[in-house]
């Protein structure tokens, strides 16, 4: 039995119908919204991650097959394995190859729900700390895409930059998100702004004071979570 076949067998061994129903409730929002048509096995995230760890050395060809599966948890497993492979890459050539593989998955609609973006973009975005080629023009192209998941990725890819104290790209993507109409973009932008604020609250305050009048309410609420109650009320009013 191939590693891929055994991995799939392991996922199904811990799947339950109840969890499949629960997962669909948080990740599918109508035929005209996101997640429509997605299929769930019913595997919890901890179980998915444990199985991904077991098969972290899955051959690339089998990983590609898994990443394009119709089953949500199989795609998530593939992304967690991809994160591992990226973290263990021996050189920049391999990192770029793995990142571009992830980009292809994103553009071909295999990384196509908020949890799949959140489980991969903040890890794969490490490439932005190494290569200027994945800088402002690259992120802006994603942020203006018609694809919801590319737009969410444009924000979350900047998380590794936040971790090393480079906040400009995050603020630029947050500014792009001000006029986005989707709440999943507002949440992602607010989350990343909050992360900036954990490291430089004065910079976040300056950004909020400049843009709060036109900032979507959800985005603002996420961004100010670490402020005092008095400060939060002041921003919201």
N, C-alpha and C positions, 0 to 999 in steps of 0.2 A: 504494500500500500504506500502511495506517495505521501510526502509530508502534508501536502495540501489536502488530500483525502482524509488523513488522520485529523488534521486541524478542524476540518468541517464536521467530522464525526464528534470531536470533543465539544464543539460549540453546541451541537444539537443535543448532546447528553445533558447539558445544564440548562437548556431552553425550557420555558414554560409558556403556555398559552396566556396566562394571566399577565405576565410581564410584557408579552408582545402587545397586548391590548393597552396596557399602561404606557408603553413607549410610544405607540401611535398617537395617543392623546396629547403628548407634548411635542411631537415632531411632525404632525400632519395637520394642516389647516385648510381643508377644503380643496375642491377640484381646481379652483382658480388661484390658490395660494401655494405656499411652499410645502414640500413633502408629499404632494399628491402622487399616489401610485407607489410610494415606498412600501417595501415588504419587510416585516420584522420577524425574526426567529423567536425572540423573547429571552435574550441573554442579558443579564445585568452588566453594567460597565465594569465592576470589579472582576467578574468572571471573564469578561472579554479581555481585559488587560492581563489577567493571569495566563490565559491561553496564548495571547500574543507573545508574552515573555517566553513561554515554553517553545514557541516556534520562531524566535527572533532571528534565526539564521535561515529562514525560508528562502529558497532560491528565487532569484529575481523574476524569472519567467512565471513561477507559480504565484509570486506576490502580485504581479501584474494581473493575473487571472482573478485573484481574490479581490483586488482593489476595484475591479469592474463588475463585481457580483451584483445581482439584483437584491441581495439581502443586506440590509442596513448594517447589521453587526459584523458581517464578513468584511464590508468596506472599512468599518471602524477598526477591526483587527488588523487589516492591512496597513492602515495609517499609523497605528501604534508600532507595528514592526518597522515601518519606514522611518519613523522617528529614531528608533534604536539604530538602524543602519546608518542614518545620517550622523548620529552622535559618535559612532565608532569609525566613521570614514577616515581613511589614512591620509588623504591629501585633498586639496581644493578641487582638483579635477573630478574626484569621486563625489564631493559635496555638490558641485554644480550639476553633475549628472543626476543625482538623487533629487535635487531641488527641481530640476526641469522635468523629471518624471512626475513629481507631485503637481507641478503646474499643468502638465498635460491632463492629469486626472481631474484637476479643477476645471479646466477649460472644456473637457469632455463630459462634464456634469456627473462625475463619480464622487466628488467631494461636494455633496449637494444637500447638506442640512447644517443647522447651526452647531450641533455637537461635533460633527465631522470637521468643520472649519476650526472650532475651538480646540479640538484634540490634535491638530496638526499645524496650523499656521503659526502659533506662538513658538513652535519648535523649529519648523523649517525656516522661519524668518531669521534664524541665526546667520544665514548666508548674507543678509543685508549688512552685517557688521564687518564683512570681509571684502565685498565687491561693490564698487561704485556703479557697476552696470545694473544693479538691482536697486537703484536709488530713486530720486524724485520722479523722473518721467515714467519709470516702470510702475511705481505705486499709483501715480495719477491715472495712468491708463486703466488700472484695475478699478480705481475709485469711481471712474466715469462709465464703467461697463454697464450694459443692460442686465447682466447676470448678477443677481442678488448676492451670490456666494463669492464672486470675485470682489464685489464691493466690501463685503464683510472681511474678506481676507486682506484687503488693502490696509485695513486698520490693525488687525491682529498680527500681521507680519511685523509690525513695528515694535512688538513687545520686547524682543531681544535688544533693540536699540535703547529702549527705556531702561533696561537693566544695566546698561553701561553708561547711562547719563546723557544719551543723545536724544533730546526730546523734540527737536524740530520736525522730523517726519511725522510723528504722532500728532502734533498740533496741526500740521498741514492737512493730514487726513481727517482730523476732527472738523476742521474748517470746511472741507468738502462735504462732510456728513450733515452740516447744518441745513442744507437744502434737500437732502435725501428724504423721501417720503416713507421709507419702511422702518418700522419700529426695531427690527433686528439690527439695523445699521445704527440707530440711535443708542441702543443698548451697548453695542460694541464700542462705539466712540466714547460713551460715558465711562465705560469700564477702563479703557485705556487712559482717559484723562485722569481718572481716579488714581491710576498707577503712577502717572506723572506727578500728581499731587502728593503722593506718599514720599516722593523724593525731593520735590521742590514745590511746596505749597504756594509760595509767592508767585511763581510762574503760572501755576494753575489759576490762582485768583485773578491775575492780570488777564489771562485768556477769558475767564468767565465774565469779568466785568465788561470786557470789550464785546462779547458775543451773546450774553445771556438773553438779551431782548428778542433775538431771533432763534435762540437755541430750542429745539424740541424739548418738551417738558421731561420726557423719559430720559433723554440724554443728560439733561441738567441734574435730574435726581440721582442718576448713577454717579455723576462726576463729583457731587458734593457729599457723598455718604460719610466721608471721614471728617467733615467739618463739625463744629459744635451745633447743637440744636438752634441756638440763636443765629448763628451764621447761615445755617440752611434756610431758616425762615426768611432771612434778609434777602438771600438770592432768589428764593421762590416768589417773594413779593415784588 
